[in-house]
Structures are given as structure tokens and as C-alpha cells.
Amino acid sequence: MAGAGAPAAGTRRPGAYPAGLDWAGLMRAGLRGLGLKPGEFWDLTPAELALMLGIDFGAAAMTRARLGDLMARFPDGAAAGGAGDPRAGPKPARMNQQDRRQADGG
């Protein structure tokens, strides 16, 4: 069974692969190198295929500098979904200790 990423049968011209990835090389590695069936290959995400092929993308750990960059780009204030933003929606009610004891039956 072909996965969601598989093109419908007969809809792709030979050699007409989306730009950006070496599909022929990836298919060769998956089908020949790993012995995957076509449906198994198309069911994989690129990350899963890379893992199976031993490719390490080398995602670096989050550093304070990177966190600072992200916080600057996506602030938590009213302008970005904070308390004053109507998109924020209602805040969930918090349980106090007495409520927790009652919920736990004690």
C-alpha cells in the first residue's frame, strides 16, 4: 500500500520528481540499499529515512543565544497571543491544593 506521500499510479512522468531532493538517489538507497518495498519507502518521512540510512542532520542543542533569538521573534506579549490577544482564548482554571485533595478523594 502506498503511503500518503506516494504519487497516484500513472500520474508522474518518468524523471519528474519534485525539486530539492535527490529522489532517484533516495529511492535507490531505500529500495536497493535498505531492501524496502515501495510502499514502505513512501510511508517513511524524510527524517525516518535519514535515520535508517545513518544520516545525522546534527541538530544542535538549544543554546541561550538561540532561545533569546526565538523569544525576540515570537514574544509572549499581548501582540503575540498573550493575555490581551483575543486569539488567546480562556485560560484553564487552576486547581488549588484543597481542590486536588477533593479530586483525589481525600
N, C-alpha and C positions, 0 to 999 in steps of 0.2 A: 504494500500500500504506500503510495507516495505521500509525503508529508505536506503540510500547508505551504511550504516554500517551493515545492516541486511545480514546474510548469505543467499545464494540462497537456495531455498527449497530443502530439501533432501541431502544437501552437508555436513552437520555437523553430526558427530557421537554423540549419546547421551552422555552427560557429557564431550564432547571435547570442552572446552572453552579456549580462549587464556589465557596464564598465566599472572598474575599481577593484575587482577581484580576479585572480587568475583561475577562473572556473575550471578550465581544462586541467590545469595542474592540481587543483584541489580534488577534482573528481578522480584523477589518476591516483593521487595519494590515498584517497578514501577507498576507492573500489579495488585497485590493484594492491596498493601497499598495506592497507588495513583489512582487506577482504570483505568490505561492507557490501551489502546488497544495495541497489539503487534507492529503494525506499528508506533503508536505514541511513544512507548518506543524506538524503533530502530532509529527513526528520531531525538531523542534528542542527544545532545553532553553530555559527562560525566559532564561537568560544569553545563549544564542546569538541568540535573537530580539531581545533588547535590544541586542546588538552590531550586528545588521543594521539596527535602527531608529535607531542612533546614540545610544542612551540610555547615559549614563555614570553608573554607580552610585557613582562617586567613592570607591572603596575606598582608604582611606588606607594609606600605608606603615606597616609595623610600627615603632612607636616603643619606646624603652626602657621607658617607663611601661606601655605595653600589654603588652610582653613580661613585665615584672615582674608584672602582674596575672595573666597566663596561668600563669606559673610558680608563683604563690601558689595558684591554683585547682587546678593539676594538677602537684603536686610529683613529683620523680623518686625519692623515698624508698621504703622497704620497704612503706609503706602504699599506694603507688600504682603497683605493678608493678615495683618496684626489685628489688635482689638478694635480699631476704628474702621476696618475694612468690611463692608457688607458681605463680601465673599467668604469671610472667616467663619460665619455661622455660629450657632450657640456653642458655648464651652461646655464640656461634660461636667456634671456635678461631681464634686469630690466627696468621698466618704470620710467622716471623722472616725476616731477610734471607737466611740460608742456605736456608731452605725455598723462598723466592721464586726464588733462583738455580736451584735444582734443578727447580722447576716450569717455569721458562723455558728449561731445557735447558742452562744454563751453569754 
